[in-house]
Amino acid sequence: MIRGGTPHFDYICQAVTDGVLQLNLNLPVPTIFGVLTVDNEEQAKERIGGKHGHKGVEAAITAIKMISLDQSFKK
């Protein structure tokens, strides 16, 4: 999500955050929050392979680790 000149950014970000929270409360498996919230396109690019790494890859790795952790509890 790239912040614009209206409050829609704040509404959408809050709704997504609340939705992921509800998923984590209601599902038997964790839900990873992998939404970028940035002020501009430059920040977005920094987070998809720039100086901040690739946040999408980090979210995917976290999901895989959580699956592995969940399976280890079942053994």
PDB file of N, CA, C and O in Angstrom:
ATOM      1  N   MET A   1       0.837  -1.154   0.000  1.00  0.00           N
ATOM      2  CA  MET A   1       0.000   0.000   0.000  1.00  0.00           C
ATOM      3  C   MET A   1       0.892   1.229   0.000  1.00  0.00           C
ATOM      4  O   MET A   1       1.773   1.370   0.849  1.00  0.00           O
ATOM      5  N   ILE A   2       0.661   2.106  -0.946  1.00  0.00           N
ATOM      6  CA  ILE A   2       1.399   3.361  -1.003  1.00  0.00           C
ATOM      7  C   ILE A   2       0.456   4.483  -0.541  1.00  0.00           C
ATOM      8  O   ILE A   2      -0.647   4.652  -1.060  1.00  0.00           O
ATOM      9  N   ARG A   3       0.931   5.231   0.443  1.00  0.00           N
ATOM     10  CA  ARG A   3       0.121   6.320   1.005  1.00  0.00           C
ATOM     11  C   ARG A   3      -0.182   7.361  -0.072  1.00  0.00           C
ATOM     12  O   ARG A   3       0.700   7.752  -0.836  1.00  0.00           O
ATOM     13  N   GLY A   4      -1.405   7.791  -0.122  1.00  0.00           N
ATOM     14  CA  GLY A   4      -1.805   8.834  -1.061  1.00  0.00           C
ATOM     15  C   GLY A   4      -2.209  10.084  -0.307  1.00  0.00           C
ATOM     16  O   GLY A   4      -1.822  10.273   0.846  1.00  0.00           O
ATOM     17  N   GLY A   5      -2.975  10.928  -0.947  1.00  0.00           N
ATOM     18  CA  GLY A   5      -3.365  12.187  -0.355  1.00  0.00           C
ATOM     19  C   GLY A   5      -4.684  12.147   0.385  1.00  0.00           C
ATOM     20  O   GLY A   5      -5.172  13.185   0.832  1.00  0.00           O
ATOM     21  N   THR A   6      -5.272  10.964   0.523  1.00  0.00           N
ATOM     22  CA  THR A   6      -6.551  10.833   1.220  1.00  0.00           C
ATOM     23  C   THR A   6      -6.388   9.859   2.385  1.00  0.00           C
ATOM     24  O   THR A   6      -5.373   9.169   2.468  1.00  0.00           O
ATOM     25  N   PRO A   7      -7.362   9.792   3.277  1.00  0.00           N
ATOM     26  CA  PRO A   7      -7.254   8.874   4.414  1.00  0.00           C
ATOM     27  C   PRO A   7      -7.510   7.406   4.059  1.00  0.00           C
ATOM     28  O   PRO A   7      -7.476   6.552   4.945  1.00  0.00           O
ATOM     29  N   HIS A   8      -7.764   7.096   2.789  1.00  0.00           N
ATOM     30  CA  HIS A   8      -8.028   5.704   2.407  1.00  0.00           C
ATOM     31  C   HIS A   8      -6.901   4.776   2.839  1.00  0.00           C
ATOM     32  O   HIS A   8      -7.156   3.652   3.270  1.00  0.00           O
ATOM     33  N   PHE A   9      -5.660   5.232   2.728  1.00  0.00           N
ATOM     34  CA  PHE A   9      -4.504   4.428   3.129  1.00  0.00           C
ATOM     35  C   PHE A   9      -4.682   3.933   4.562  1.00  0.00           C
ATOM     36  O   PHE A   9      -4.514   2.747   4.844  1.00  0.00           O
ATOM     37  N   ASP A  10      -5.024   4.854   5.462  1.00  0.00           N
ATOM     38  CA  ASP A  10      -5.175   4.493   6.872  1.00  0.00           C
ATOM     39  C   ASP A  10      -6.326   3.515   7.076  1.00  0.00           C
ATOM     40  O   ASP A  10      -6.205   2.569   7.854  1.00  0.00           O
ATOM     41  N   TYR A  11      -7.441   3.734   6.383  1.00  0.00           N
ATOM     42  CA  TYR A  11      -8.591   2.842   6.524  1.00  0.00           C
ATOM     43  C   TYR A  11      -8.274   1.436   6.029  1.00  0.00           C
ATOM     44  O   TYR A  11      -8.590   0.445   6.687  1.00  0.00           O
ATOM     45  N   ILE A  12      -7.652   1.368   4.874  1.00  0.00           N
ATOM     46  CA  ILE A  12      -7.326   0.057   4.290  1.00  0.00           C
ATOM     47  C   ILE A  12      -6.296  -0.674   5.140  1.00  0.00           C
ATOM     48  O   ILE A  12      -6.444  -1.865   5.411  1.00  0.00           O
ATOM     49  N   CYS A  13      -5.258   0.032   5.558  1.00  0.00           N
ATOM     50  CA  CYS A  13      -4.226  -0.604   6.392  1.00  0.00           C
ATOM     51  C   CYS A  13      -4.818  -1.127   7.691  1.00  0.00           C
ATOM     52  O   CYS A  13      -4.476  -2.225   8.130  1.00  0.00           O
ATOM     53  N   GLN A  14      -5.701  -0.352   8.311  1.00  0.00           N
ATOM     54  CA  GLN A  14      -6.326  -0.802   9.554  1.00  0.00           C
ATOM     55  C   GLN A  14      -7.222  -2.009   9.306  1.00  0.00           C
ATOM     56  O   GLN A  14      -7.228  -2.949  10.101  1.00  0.00           O
ATOM     57  N   ALA A  15      -7.979  -1.992   8.213  1.00  0.00           N
ATOM     58  CA  ALA A  15      -8.862  -3.114   7.891  1.00  0.00           C
ATOM     59  C   ALA A  15      -8.055  -4.389   7.628  1.00  0.00           C
ATOM     60  O   ALA A  15      -8.439  -5.468   8.078  1.00  0.00           O
ATOM     61  N   VAL A  16      -6.954  -4.269   6.911  1.00  0.00           N
ATOM     62  CA  VAL A  16      -6.104  -5.439   6.635  1.00  0.00           C
ATOM     63  C   VAL A  16      -5.513  -5.965   7.941  1.00  0.00           C
ATOM     64  O   VAL A  16      -5.506  -7.172   8.179  1.00  0.00           O
ATOM     65  N   THR A  17      -5.020  -5.064   8.783  1.00  0.00           N
ATOM     66  CA  THR A  17      -4.451  -5.472  10.068  1.00  0.00           C
ATOM     67  C   THR A  17      -5.500  -6.185  10.917  1.00  0.00           C
ATOM     68  O   THR A  17      -5.226  -7.238  11.492  1.00  0.00           O
ATOM     69  N   ASP A  18      -6.690  -5.617  10.993  1.00  0.00           N
ATOM     70  CA  ASP A  18      -7.771  -6.246  11.762  1.00  0.00           C
ATOM     71  C   ASP A  18      -8.135  -7.605  11.177  1.00  0.00           C
ATOM     72  O   ASP A  18      -8.392  -8.550  11.922  1.00  0.00           O
ATOM     73  N   GLY A  19      -8.159  -7.714   9.849  1.00  0.00           N
ATOM     74  CA  GLY A  19      -8.486  -8.979   9.199  1.00  0.00           C
ATOM     75  C   GLY A  19      -7.461 -10.065   9.493  1.00  0.00           C
ATOM     76  O   GLY A  19      -7.825 -11.208   9.772  1.00  0.00           O
ATOM     77  N   VAL A  20      -6.188  -9.714   9.432  1.00  0.00           N
ATOM     78  CA  VAL A  20      -5.138 -10.696   9.732  1.00  0.00           C
ATOM     79  C   VAL A  20      -5.207 -11.106  11.211  1.00  0.00           C
ATOM     80  O   VAL A  20      -5.009 -12.274  11.545  1.00  0.00           O
ATOM     81  N   LEU A  21      -5.485 -10.154  12.076  1.00  0.00           N
ATOM     82  CA  LEU A  21      -5.660 -10.479  13.496  1.00  0.00           C
ATOM     83  C   LEU A  21      -6.792 -11.480  13.676  1.00  0.00           C
ATOM     84  O   LEU A  21      -6.637 -12.469  14.393  1.00  0.00           O
ATOM     85  N   GLN A  22      -7.937 -11.232  13.028  1.00  0.00           N
ATOM     86  CA  GLN A  22      -9.078 -12.147  13.140  1.00  0.00           C
ATOM     87  C   GLN A  22      -8.744 -13.534  12.605  1.00  0.00           C
ATOM     88  O   GLN A  22      -9.148 -14.542  13.184  1.00  0.00           O
ATOM     89  N   LEU A  23      -8.001 -13.584  11.491  1.00  0.00           N
ATOM     90  CA  LEU A  23      -7.584 -14.880  10.959  1.00  0.00           C
ATOM     91  C   LEU A  23      -6.736 -15.634  11.974  1.00  0.00           C
ATOM     92  O   LEU A  23      -6.917 -16.836  12.172  1.00  0.00           O
ATOM     93  N   ASN A  24      -5.813 -14.928  12.614  1.00  0.00           N
ATOM     94  CA  ASN A  24      -4.952 -15.579  13.599  1.00  0.00           C
ATOM     95  C   ASN A  24      -5.725 -16.031  14.830  1.00  0.00           C
ATOM     96  O   ASN A  24      -5.355 -17.017  15.469  1.00  0.00           O
ATOM     97  N   LEU A  25      -6.782 -15.326  15.161  1.00  0.00           N
ATOM     98  CA  LEU A  25      -7.597 -15.733  16.310  1.00  0.00           C
ATOM     99  C   LEU A  25      -8.514 -16.899  15.987  1.00  0.00           C
ATOM    100  O   LEU A  25      -8.840 -17.697  16.866  1.00  0.00           O
ATOM    101  N   ASN A  26      -8.936 -17.003  14.723  1.00  0.00           N
ATOM    102  CA  ASN A  26      -9.955 -17.993  14.360  1.00  0.00           C
ATOM    103  C   ASN A  26      -9.446 -19.234  13.649  1.00  0.00           C
ATOM    104  O   ASN A  26     -10.126 -20.260  13.654  1.00  0.00           O
ATOM    105  N   LEU A  27      -8.288 -19.173  13.047  1.00  0.00           N
ATOM    106  CA  LEU A  27      -7.767 -20.325  12.313  1.00  0.00           C
ATOM    107  C   LEU A  27      -6.812 -21.133  13.178  1.00  0.00           C
ATOM    108  O   LEU A  27      -6.192 -20.592  14.093  1.00  0.00           O
ATOM    109  N   PRO A  28      -6.691 -22.424  12.893  1.00  0.00           N
ATOM    110  CA  PRO A  28      -5.765 -23.255  13.662  1.00  0.00           C
ATOM    111  C   PRO A  28      -4.305 -23.113  13.189  1.00  0.00           C
ATOM    112  O   PRO A  28      -3.406 -23.742  13.748  1.00  0.00           O
ATOM    113  N   VAL A  29      -4.084 -22.300  12.179  1.00  0.00           N
ATOM    114  CA  VAL A  29      -2.727 -22.083  11.667  1.00  0.00           C
ATOM    115  C   VAL A  29      -2.437 -20.580  11.654  1.00  0.00           C
ATOM    116  O   VAL A  29      -3.359 -19.780  11.497  1.00  0.00           O
ATOM    117  N   PRO A  30      -1.180 -20.189  11.816  1.00  0.00           N
ATOM    118  CA  PRO A  30      -0.867 -18.758  11.812  1.00  0.00           C
ATOM    119  C   PRO A  30      -1.003 -18.140  10.423  1.00  0.00           C
ATOM    120  O   PRO A  30      -0.786 -18.802   9.408  1.00  0.00           O
ATOM    121  N   THR A  31      -1.364 -16.874  10.401  1.00  0.00           N
ATOM    122  CA  THR A  31      -1.447 -16.107   9.164  1.00  0.00           C
ATOM    123  C   THR A  31      -0.358 -15.045   9.209  1.00  0.00           C
ATOM    124  O   THR A  31      -0.265 -14.285  10.173  1.00  0.00           O
ATOM    125  N   ILE A  32       0.459 -14.993   8.175  1.00  0.00           N
ATOM    126  CA  ILE A  32       1.592 -14.066   8.122  1.00  0.00           C
ATOM    127  C   ILE A  32       1.126 -12.732   7.553  1.00  0.00           C
ATOM    128  O   ILE A  32       0.426 -12.691   6.541  1.00  0.00           O
ATOM    129  N   PHE A  33       1.516 -11.648   8.204  1.00  0.00           N
ATOM    130  CA  PHE A  33       1.200 -10.305   7.724  1.00  0.00           C
ATOM    131  C   PHE A  33       2.309  -9.891   6.769  1.00  0.00           C
ATOM    132  O   PHE A  33       3.420  -9.581   7.199  1.00  0.00           O
ATOM    133  N   GLY A  34       2.010  -9.886   5.475  1.00  0.00           N
ATOM    134  CA  GLY A  34       3.034  -9.568   4.478  1.00  0.00           C
ATOM    135  C   GLY A  34       2.649  -8.387   3.611  1.00  0.00           C
ATOM    136  O   GLY A  34       2.892  -8.393   2.404  1.00  0.00           O
ATOM    137  N   VAL A  35       2.050  -7.373   4.216  1.00  0.00           N
ATOM    138  CA  VAL A  35       1.600  -6.204   3.460  1.00  0.00           C
ATOM    139  C   VAL A  35       2.590  -5.071   3.677  1.00  0.00           C
ATOM    140  O   VAL A  35       2.887  -4.702   4.813  1.00  0.00           O
ATOM    141  N   LEU A  36       3.095  -4.526   2.587  1.00  0.00           N
ATOM    142  CA  LEU A  36       3.974  -3.363   2.687  1.00  0.00           C
ATOM    143  C   LEU A  36       3.127  -2.108   2.834  1.00  0.00           C
ATOM    144  O   LEU A  36       2.166  -1.918   2.089  1.00  0.00           O
ATOM    145  N   THR A  37       3.469  -1.264   3.772  1.00  0.00           N
ATOM    146  CA  THR A  37       2.806   0.032   3.932  1.00  0.00           C
ATOM    147  C   THR A  37       3.896   1.091   3.841  1.00  0.00           C
ATOM    148  O   THR A  37       4.720   1.234   4.745  1.00  0.00           O
ATOM    149  N   VAL A  38       3.887   1.816   2.755  1.00  0.00           N
ATOM    150  CA  VAL A  38       4.972   2.762   2.468  1.00  0.00           C
ATOM    151  C   VAL A  38       4.405   4.128   2.077  1.00  0.00           C
ATOM    152  O   VAL A  38       3.229   4.263   1.737  1.00  0.00           O
ATOM    153  N   ASP A  39       5.270   5.123   2.135  1.00  0.00           N
ATOM    154  CA  ASP A  39       4.855   6.474   1.783  1.00  0.00           C
ATOM    155  C   ASP A  39       5.002   6.784   0.303  1.00  0.00           C
ATOM    156  O   ASP A  39       4.336   7.679  -0.216  1.00  0.00           O
ATOM    157  N   ASN A  40       5.882   6.038  -0.386  1.00  0.00           N
ATOM    158  CA  ASN A  40       6.118   6.353  -1.799  1.00  0.00           C
ATOM    159  C   ASN A  40       6.692   5.141  -2.525  1.00  0.00           C
ATOM    160  O   ASN A  40       7.025   4.130  -1.907  1.00  0.00           O
ATOM    161  N   GLU A  41       6.800   5.259  -3.832  1.00  0.00           N
ATOM    162  CA  GLU A  41       7.280   4.158  -4.666  1.00  0.00           C
ATOM    163  C   GLU A  41       8.732   3.801  -4.343  1.00  0.00           C
ATOM    164  O   GLU A  41       9.104   2.629  -4.393  1.00  0.00           O
ATOM    165  N   GLU A  42       9.541   4.785  -4.019  1.00  0.00           N
ATOM    166  CA  GLU A  42      10.942   4.521  -3.670  1.00  0.00           C
ATOM    167  C   GLU A  42      11.042   3.599  -2.460  1.00  0.00           C
ATOM    168  O   GLU A  42      11.836   2.658  -2.457  1.00  0.00           O
ATOM    169  N   GLN A  43      10.245   3.865  -1.441  1.00  0.00           N
ATOM    170  CA  GLN A  43      10.239   2.994  -0.268  1.00  0.00           C
ATOM    171  C   GLN A  43       9.784   1.580  -0.628  1.00  0.00           C
ATOM    172  O   GLN A  43      10.327   0.599  -0.119  1.00  0.00           O
ATOM    173  N   ALA A  44       8.795   1.481  -1.501  1.00  0.00           N
ATOM    174  CA  ALA A  44       8.326   0.160  -1.923  1.00  0.00           C
ATOM    175  C   ALA A  44       9.451  -0.609  -2.606  1.00  0.00           C
ATOM    176  O   ALA A  44       9.663  -1.788  -2.324  1.00  0.00           O
ATOM    177  N   LYS A  45      10.171   0.060  -3.504  1.00  0.00           N
ATOM    178  CA  LYS A  45      11.276  -0.593  -4.209  1.00  0.00           C
ATOM    179  C   LYS A  45      12.379  -1.006  -3.256  1.00  0.00           C
ATOM    180  O   LYS A  45      13.004  -2.049  -3.452  1.00  0.00           O
ATOM    181  N   GLU A  46      12.632  -0.208  -2.224  1.00  0.00           N
ATOM    182  CA  GLU A  46      13.645  -0.565  -1.228  1.00  0.00           C
ATOM    183  C   GLU A  46      13.274  -1.838  -0.491  1.00  0.00           C
ATOM    184  O   GLU A  46      14.152  -2.568  -0.032  1.00  0.00           O
ATOM    185  N   ARG A  47      11.993  -2.108  -0.375  1.00  0.00           N
ATOM    186  CA  ARG A  47      11.529  -3.267   0.383  1.00  0.00           C
ATOM    187  C   ARG A  47      11.257  -4.492  -0.477  1.00  0.00           C
ATOM    188  O   ARG A  47      10.858  -5.540   0.031  1.00  0.00           O
ATOM    189  N   ILE A  48      11.472  -4.358  -1.775  1.00  0.00           N
ATOM    190  CA  ILE A  48      11.348  -5.534  -2.640  1.00  0.00           C
ATOM    191  C   ILE A  48      12.672  -5.819  -3.337  1.00  0.00           C
ATOM    192  O   ILE A  48      12.716  -6.182  -4.512  1.00  0.00           O
ATOM    193  N   GLY A  49      13.731  -5.647  -2.588  1.00  0.00           N
ATOM    194  CA  GLY A  49      15.045  -6.001  -3.106  1.00  0.00           C
ATOM    195  C   GLY A  49      16.093  -4.926  -2.933  1.00  0.00           C
ATOM    196  O   GLY A  49      17.238  -5.115  -3.344  1.00  0.00           O
ATOM    197  N   GLY A  50      15.737  -3.814  -2.343  1.00  0.00           N
ATOM    198  CA  GLY A  50      16.693  -2.738  -2.117  1.00  0.00           C
ATOM    199  C   GLY A  50      17.422  -2.916  -0.801  1.00  0.00           C
ATOM    200  O   GLY A  50      17.669  -4.038  -0.359  1.00  0.00           O
ATOM    201  N   LYS A  51      17.762  -1.802  -0.182  1.00  0.00           N
ATOM    202  CA  LYS A  51      18.580  -1.842   1.025  1.00  0.00           C
ATOM    203  C   LYS A  51      17.878  -2.497   2.216  1.00  0.00           C
ATOM    204  O   LYS A  51      18.537  -2.872   3.186  1.00  0.00           O
ATOM    205  N   HIS A  52      16.582  -2.637   2.158  1.00  0.00           N
ATOM    206  CA  HIS A  52      15.843  -3.282   3.247  1.00  0.00           C
ATOM    207  C   HIS A  52      15.592  -4.764   2.978  1.00  0.00           C
ATOM    208  O   HIS A  52      14.842  -5.400   3.718  1.00  0.00           O
ATOM    209  N   GLY A  53      16.197  -5.321   1.945  1.00  0.00           N
ATOM    210  CA  GLY A  53      15.960  -6.712   1.604  1.00  0.00           C
ATOM    211  C   GLY A  53      14.655  -6.866   0.840  1.00  0.00           C
ATOM    212  O   GLY A  53      14.064  -5.879   0.400  1.00  0.00           O
ATOM    213  N   HIS A  54      14.212  -8.094   0.685  1.00  0.00           N
ATOM    214  CA  HIS A  54      12.970  -8.379  -0.038  1.00  0.00           C
ATOM    215  C   HIS A  54      11.946  -8.859   0.980  1.00  0.00           C
ATOM    216  O   HIS A  54      11.987 -10.005   1.426  1.00  0.00           O
ATOM    217  N   LYS A  55      11.040  -7.983   1.338  1.00  0.00           N
ATOM    218  CA  LYS A  55      10.073  -8.292   2.393  1.00  0.00           C
ATOM    219  C   LYS A  55       9.105  -9.401   1.991  1.00  0.00           C
ATOM    220  O   LYS A  55       8.603 -10.116   2.858  1.00  0.00           O
ATOM    221  N   GLY A  56       8.836  -9.557   0.713  1.00  0.00           N
ATOM    222  CA  GLY A  56       7.991 -10.658   0.264  1.00  0.00           C
ATOM    223  C   GLY A  56       8.649 -12.001   0.517  1.00  0.00           C
ATOM    224  O   GLY A  56       8.005 -12.942   0.982  1.00  0.00           O
ATOM    225  N   VAL A  57       9.934 -12.086   0.210  1.00  0.00           N
ATOM    226  CA  VAL A  57      10.687 -13.312   0.471  1.00  0.00           C
ATOM    227  C   VAL A  57      10.731 -13.586   1.976  1.00  0.00           C
ATOM    228  O   VAL A  57      10.571 -14.726   2.413  1.00  0.00           O
ATOM    229  N   GLU A  58      10.947 -12.537   2.754  1.00  0.00           N
ATOM    230  CA  GLU A  58      10.977 -12.708   4.215  1.00  0.00           C
ATOM    231  C   GLU A  58       9.641 -13.237   4.737  1.00  0.00           C
ATOM    232  O   GLU A  58       9.623 -14.101   5.615  1.00  0.00           O
ATOM    233  N   ALA A  59       8.537 -12.736   4.215  1.00  0.00           N
ATOM    234  CA  ALA A  59       7.220 -13.209   4.642  1.00  0.00           C
ATOM    235  C   ALA A  59       7.022 -14.673   4.248  1.00  0.00           C
ATOM    236  O   ALA A  59       6.467 -15.453   5.022  1.00  0.00           O
ATOM    237  N   ALA A  60       7.470 -15.048   3.054  1.00  0.00           N
ATOM    238  CA  ALA A  60       7.343 -16.440   2.601  1.00  0.00           C
ATOM    239  C   ALA A  60       8.180 -17.373   3.476  1.00  0.00           C
ATOM    240  O   ALA A  60       7.722 -18.452   3.851  1.00  0.00           O
ATOM    241  N   ILE A  61       9.388 -16.963   3.796  1.00  0.00           N
ATOM    242  CA  ILE A  61      10.254 -17.776   4.664  1.00  0.00           C
ATOM    243  C   ILE A  61       9.618 -17.930   6.042  1.00  0.00           C
ATOM    244  O   ILE A  61       9.648 -19.013   6.628  1.00  0.00           O
ATOM    245  N   THR A  62       9.053 -16.859   6.550  1.00  0.00           N
ATOM    246  CA  THR A  62       8.375 -16.930   7.846  1.00  0.00           C
ATOM    247  C   THR A  62       7.217 -17.924   7.793  1.00  0.00           C
ATOM    248  O   THR A  62       7.036 -18.710   8.723  1.00  0.00           O
ATOM    249  N   ALA A  63       6.440 -17.898   6.725  1.00  0.00           N
ATOM    250  CA  ALA A  63       5.319 -18.836   6.581  1.00  0.00           C
ATOM    251  C   ALA A  63       5.821 -20.276   6.565  1.00  0.00           C
ATOM    252  O   ALA A  63       5.238 -21.146   7.211  1.00  0.00           O
ATOM    253  N   ILE A  64       6.893 -20.524   5.834  1.00  0.00           N
ATOM    254  CA  ILE A  64       7.458 -21.887   5.774  1.00  0.00           C
ATOM    255  C   ILE A  64       7.956 -22.318   7.149  1.00  0.00           C
ATOM    256  O   ILE A  64       7.747 -23.460   7.559  1.00  0.00           O
ATOM    257  N   LYS A  65       8.612 -21.409   7.858  1.00  0.00           N
ATOM    258  CA  LYS A  65       9.096 -21.731   9.209  1.00  0.00           C
ATOM    259  C   LYS A  65       7.934 -22.024  10.153  1.00  0.00           C
ATOM    260  O   LYS A  65       8.027 -22.914  10.999  1.00  0.00           O
ATOM    261  N   MET A  66       6.848 -21.282  10.009  1.00  0.00           N
ATOM    262  CA  MET A  66       5.694 -21.519  10.866  1.00  0.00           C
ATOM    263  C   MET A  66       5.046 -22.867  10.570  1.00  0.00           C
ATOM    264  O   MET A  66       4.588 -23.546  11.488  1.00  0.00           O
ATOM    265  N   ILE A  67       5.002 -23.261   9.302  1.00  0.00           N
ATOM    266  CA  ILE A  67       4.484 -24.586   8.937  1.00  0.00           C
ATOM    267  C   ILE A  67       5.360 -25.665   9.556  1.00  0.00           C
ATOM    268  O   ILE A  67       4.856 -26.636  10.122  1.00  0.00           O
ATOM    269  N   SER A  68       6.668 -25.494   9.447  1.00  0.00           N
ATOM    270  CA  SER A  68       7.600 -26.461  10.019  1.00  0.00           C
ATOM    271  C   SER A  68       7.443 -26.550  11.533  1.00  0.00           C
ATOM    272  O   SER A  68       7.441 -27.644  12.097  1.00  0.00           O
ATOM    273  N   LEU A  69       7.314 -25.406  12.186  1.00  0.00           N
ATOM    274  CA  LEU A  69       7.127 -25.392  13.626  1.00  0.00           C
ATOM    275  C   LEU A  69       5.837 -26.096  14.021  1.00  0.00           C
ATOM    276  O   LEU A  69       5.811 -26.875  14.973  1.00  0.00           O
ATOM    277  N   ASP A  70       4.773 -25.819  13.285  1.00  0.00           N
ATOM    278  CA  ASP A  70       3.478 -26.439  13.556  1.00  0.00           C
ATOM    279  C   ASP A  70       3.583 -27.959  13.421  1.00  0.00           C
ATOM    280  O   ASP A  70       3.059 -28.697  14.255  1.00  0.00           O
ATOM    281  N   GLN A  71       4.259 -28.419  12.372  1.00  0.00           N
ATOM    282  CA  GLN A  71       4.405 -29.866  12.164  1.00  0.00           C
ATOM    283  C   GLN A  71       5.270 -30.500  13.258  1.00  0.00           C
ATOM    284  O   GLN A  71       5.043 -31.650  13.635  1.00  0.00           O
ATOM    285  N   SER A  72       6.251 -29.763  13.763  1.00  0.00           N
ATOM    286  CA  SER A  72       7.099 -30.317  14.823  1.00  0.00           C
ATOM    287  C   SER A  72       6.296 -30.523  16.115  1.00  0.00           C
ATOM    288  O   SER A  72       6.604 -31.424  16.895  1.00  0.00           O
ATOM    289  N   PHE A  73       5.279 -29.700  16.345  1.00  0.00           N
ATOM    290  CA  PHE A  73       4.437 -29.871  17.538  1.00  0.00           C
ATOM    291  C   PHE A  73       3.551 -31.104  17.421  1.00  0.00           C
ATOM    292  O   PHE A  73       3.136 -31.667  18.434  1.00  0.00           O
ATOM    293  N   LYS A  74       3.258 -31.529  16.198  1.00  0.00           N
ATOM    294  CA  LYS A  74       2.368 -32.663  15.970  1.00  0.00           C
ATOM    295  C   LYS A  74       3.086 -34.003  16.107  1.00  0.00           C
ATOM    296  O   LYS A  74       2.442 -35.050  16.161  1.00  0.00           O
ATOM    297  N   LYS A  75       4.406 -33.974  16.164  1.00  0.00           N
ATOM    298  CA  LYS A  75       5.167 -35.236  16.275  1.00  0.00           C
ATOM    299  C   LYS A  75       5.239 -35.736  17.677  1.00  0.00           C
ATOM    300  O   LYS A  75       5.842 -36.779  17.931  1.00  0.00           O
TER     301      LYS A  75
END
